[in-house]
Each structure stands twice: as C-alpha cells, then as structure tokens.
C-alpha cells in the first residue's frame, strides 16, 4: 500500500513516518514536506535509505504536484500532518495559516476525491488539535462532542480544515477519521515551543519567558505515544469518527518549567534552583486560552491506547535527547533558522 504522510519531516510527522516505515515494510511511505523552518530531514536520517521510504519536497497547496503523486503511486491512504502550528506566529501572519492549513487541506481532499474512484480500502486521516475547542474552565475536559470555539487564527484554521474534512465525508462519501491531540513534547521538537525553548535557553543561560502569571494549564502528550495512537486510529478507527488523544497529564506552565529546571540542574550538575533564576514573566498574548484538557477515554476503551510513560519520565527522555543531539540543536538555532525561535514565548 502506498501511504502519503504530509509534513513528515516535522516534529510529530517524523515520529509517525519512522514508526510506519519500520513497522510496515510492505507499505510504501511517501513523505511530502515543504521543508519550511520546522521541517528538517535530519529528523529522519536513520530511515532515509529504507527501500519502502520516499521523500518528496513540495507543498500541499500545489494541486499539480498532488495530482502527479496520486497518479504515480496509487495512494490509498493519507495521514495529514502538514500545518503551520504556532499560535504567536498565526497572530502575526494569519494568511500563512489560512493558505497552508485551510487551502492545503482542501487541495489534498480534492486530490483524494479525483483519484479515488472507489473509496473501498481508502482513508483520509486529519490530525488536528485540542485548540479548536477553545478554552476550558477550571474543571472538565474536552470530549469528542465538545463544540468548536477557536480563539486564535491558528486554531480557527485547524477548525476550518476539520470542517472541510467532515464536509467531504458527508457530501462525497470520502472515508475519513479525525483526531484532536493535546500538547506534544519529545525529541526533535523545534525550539520555538515551550519545552525545547526552555531546554535551549537554560543551556545558553538565557531567560525563560513565561506568559502572564504562568498559570495557564495544558495537557501534555509524549510524541512517541502520539505516533502509536495515530497508527491505531489509522488502522482500527471507525470511518467518520473523531478520537481525542491526550496524556491524562495536566500541568500549569510555571510548574512544568520549574520541574524542567530541576531536571536540567541535575543533568548539568548545577546547584538546585540555578535554572529557576532564569524564569522571566512577560506580557500576555491576545486571546490566550486559560486551560486545555483532553478526555482520551474513547481511544482508550475502543482501541486500547494509553500513554506509555509518565510526564516526568518523558521529560527526562526529552532532555537526554537534546543533550545527546547538540549538533541538531545548534543547527536549528543558528543561521537562517535563528529568527524563527528568538523572542518566542510559547506554551505549546
């Protein structure tokens, strides 16, 4: 089976590509990625020579390229991860998110509709986010029935893409599944997001910027566990269903950063509290959602998925990876990449 994975050189995408290439040698995995700042082929060095793997540089917004790929490879499944994904960046440049996340998704759906003369054995898998649901109060969790209420250009663009996928399912019968995930963390994460940004800044002795009072709450999901969940949903999920994927793991930003500081001090041999001195509170961003939390009981009950590590274990594995891959971190934080992470205060 030829399977198209979009955005496969990015953070989550590279873990999904690696899992599928290694686990399914009889599949032909085609990785389509535009290699913007967050896409990095160094993430896939270990599998780039596998006979069942093909990388294609290009954009999901290019209908001619999509037509060629579907024609040449008889693609039977699409796992759609390609997206602009940084909230702060969406506030500064919303049109880039509309182009990639909405128009790009529409172009992929049109390619599927045009080339899949029969939908039997075909599937379109839309990877989405919990941010489409908006913000929660102090209690409760997002479920698959939660109404959409996006509060940023990023989340609105992802919500729009989800609605397009559902509409193609209802209008044309396109077989699809959707999953909405919580905050991912782990190896290969570009340092514009909270955890890798703080790891990098501690190593450089720079400030650790925290929005507002640091009490924003997020559910955190280890990226390798997310890849396993994606595998399960793609192969065993029911058509036209949505699955929430979360870590059962809520942390306030300030508590998370303090835990990371403690683990970094231990790793570096610093006196306790050294890294915490770098914490700096910065002006809040517009439309900042107070709390996200995912109820992942459906995927647990129906597909048997659950996280494999505690947050403390996953965070330590993440820190260890960055220490073991200093060249990777140096490469993505210097030269042409540098301006993409500087002055970013992420909580995702």
N, C-alpha and C positions, 0 to 999 in steps of 0.2 A: 504494500500500500504506500502510495506517495502522500505524505502529510506536509502541509505548509504551516510553518510556525513563523509568525510575523514578530519582529522585534526580538529575535532570538539571540542577538549579541548584547542585549541589555542585561540588567541585573536579574530580574526574575526569569526572563526569557532564556538566558544562558543556562540556568539550572534546569529549566524544562527541556531544552534541546539536549543537554548532556544526558539527562535521565532517559529520554526516549531513544537516543542514538545507542546508548549502552544496553538498554533493556529490550529493545525491539530490533534486532539485527535484520529482520525481514522487512522492516519498514524503510522507505527512503525518506529521510528527513531533509526538507528544504527550508533553510533559514533565510528569510528575507528581512534585511535590515538596512536602513539608510545610513547607518554609522554616523549619526549625529553625536554630540558630545558624550552622551550617556551610553552609546553603543561601542563596544570595544571587543575586537576579535581576540585580544589577549585572554579574554574570559573563557575561550574555547580552544586554546592551544592543545589541550590534551586529547581532543577528539577530531581535530581538523583533517586528519588523514584517514579517518574511518571510511570504508567503502560505501556505507549507507548514509553518508552526510554530504550535503551540497550547500555552500553558501552563495547567496546572490545579493549583491549590493544594489539597493533600489528602494523606491518609496511606494508605500501602499496607495498613494494618491495618483499613481501612474497607471491608467487603465490599459495602455498598450503593453506594458511590462506584465501586468497581471494576466492579460489575455495570452501572452506568449508562455508564461509559466504553466497556466492551466492546460494549454494545448500540448505542450511538450511533455508534461509529466503526469497527465491524467490524475490530477489531485483529487483525492477522495475525502480529505478532511482538512479543516483549517482551525488552528489554535491561534487566536488573535490577541497578541500582547502588545503590539506596536502602539505607542501612545506618548504624547507629551504628558508628564506626570507631576510637575512641581507646581504647587499652589501659588507660591510667590511669583513664579515666572508667568503664570497664567494671568495674574493681576496686572503685570507689566505689559504683556503681549498676548491678549486673548485670541487674536486672529490666528496665531500659530496653532493654538489648541483646537480651534474650530476647523482649520484646514486638515490637520492630521487626525484628530480623534473623531470628528463627525464625517467630513468628506472622505477621509481614508477608509473608514468603516463602510460607508456607502459604496465606495468603489469595489471593496472586497465582496460585499454582498451581491453586487451586480455581476461580478465575475462568476460567483458561485451559481447564481440564477441562470446565467447564459450558458455555462458549460455543464452543469449537472442536469442532463436531460431526464435522468431518473434520480430521485432522491434516495433510493434504496442504498444503504451502506455508506451514505454521506452524512457529514455532520459539521456544523459551524459552531465553534466554541468561543464565546465572547468573555474575555477576562475583564472584570470590572472591579469597582472599589466600593467600600462602605461609605465613602464620602457622598455618594449620590443620595443617601438618605437624610443628609443634613446633620443636625446636632441633636444629641440626646439630653434629657435632664439628668439629675443625679442618680437616678435608678433606671432599670430596664435595659433591654438590649435590642439591637436591630434584628428583625427576623426577615424571612423571605417575603412576608406580607407587608412589611413596612412601606409606607408611601414614600415616593421620591420627593425630596425637597432640597436640591443642591444650592449651596450658598457661595460658590466661587466659580469663576469661568472654567477652571479645570473640572470640577465636579459636574457642572452643567454640561460640559462637552461629553463627559463619560455617560451621563444620564441620557443625553440625546442619542449616543451610539447604542446604548442598551435598548432604547425605544425603537430605533431603526431595526435592530435585530429581531425584536418581537414582532414588529410590523411585517417584516419579510416572512416570518414564520406564519403569521395569520393570513397574509394576503396571498402568498405564493406557495405556502406549504413547506418552506425551507426548514429542514431539521436543524434545530439549534439547542444549545444549552448555554446558560449564563452562570457565572459565579461572581460573587462580590466578596472581596477579601479585606482584611484589616491590614494594619501597617506591617510591612515586611522588613526583616533585617537579616543580616548574614554576610557571607563572603561576596566579594565583587561589587559591593554597593558603592556607587559614585558618591564622593564626599560632599554632596550638596544637601544630603538628608541627615537627620539628627544624629544617629549613632555613628556613622563613619565620619561625619564632620567633627564630632567631639573627639573621636579617636585621633584623627589627624591633628586637630588643634592642640590636644594635650601633648602629642609628640613634638609639636613645634613651639610649645609654650605660649600659644595664643589664647585669647578669650574664648569662653564657651558661651555663646549668645543664647539666652533663654527669653522667649516671648512673654510679655506681661508679668504675671506673678508666678509662672511656672506650673500652675495648677491644671492646665489642660490635660485631659486624660485620653489615652489611646490604648487599644488592644494590639498586642504585638505578636507577630507570626513569623517563625523561623522559615527562611526562604526554601530550605530543602524540604520541610514539611509541606509547604505550599505546593511545590513541584509534585510531590506524591499525591496530594489532593487533586491536582489538575489531571494527573494520569487517571485517577479513579473516576472523576467526573466525565472525562472524555470517553472512557471505555464502558462505564457502567451507569452513568447518569441517564435519566429519562429525558427524551426529547421534550422541548418546550418547558423545561423545569429550570428553576433557579436554585443555586446552592450557596449559602453563606459559608465562608471559610475564615475562621478566626482562631486565635491561640488560647482562648479562655484565660486571658492574661492581660489584665488592665494595669496600667502604670501611669501615674502623674508624671509629666515631663521632668519636673525637678527631682522626683525620687529616682527616676530612671537614670538621670545624668549623675546623681550622687553615687548610685550603685556602680555605674560605669567608671567613675573617678576612683572608687575604692579598688575595683579590679585592675585598673590601669596602674595605680600606685603600687599594688602588689607585683604586677608584671615588671614594672620599671625599677622596683626596689626603693621607691620613694617613701618618705615618712608619711604616715596616714594623714589625710587632709590636704596634701600638697596640691593635687589636681583640682580639688574643690575651690581653691582660691582663685581659679581662673573663671568661675561662673560669673557671668555678667547679664543683668536683666536689660532687655531692650524694648523699645516701643512696640506695642502690639500691632498686628497686621489687621487690615479691614476684614470684616466678615468672618472672624476666626471662630470656628466651631468649638464649643467647650468640651464636648465629650463624644467619643465613639466607642461602641462596644458591640461585638458580634455574638449572636446566638448561633453556634455551629452545631446544634443538636441534630438537625436534619441530616447533614452529611455523615455525622457520627452514627446515627441509627440506621440510615438506608445503605450507606457504603462502607461503614466500619472504620472511617478515618478519625484519627485523633492526633494531637501533637506528640512527637517522639521525645522532645526534650523540654525541660523547664526553661524559663527565661534566663535564669542565672547560668545554666549550662550552655544555652545557645549564645548568650552574650560572651561568655568566656571563649567559646569556639570562634566567635567572630573576631574578638580581639586577637586571639592567637593567629588567625589567618592574616590579619593586617601586619602583624609582626613578621610573619613568615614570607610576606609578599611586599616588601618595602619598595622594590623596583616598580611594581604595578602602581602602588600608591603615589610614588614620586612622578611617574609618567602622567597620571591623570590629574595631577595638581600643579603642573608646571606648563610653561609654554602656551600653546593655543588653548589648552583646557582651563587655564587658571581662572579666567574671569567668570567661568560658569559656577564655581563654588564659592568664590570670595564674596563676602557680605551677604551670605545666605543664612537665614535663621530658621531652619526647617524644624517641623515637629512630626515628620513622617519618614 
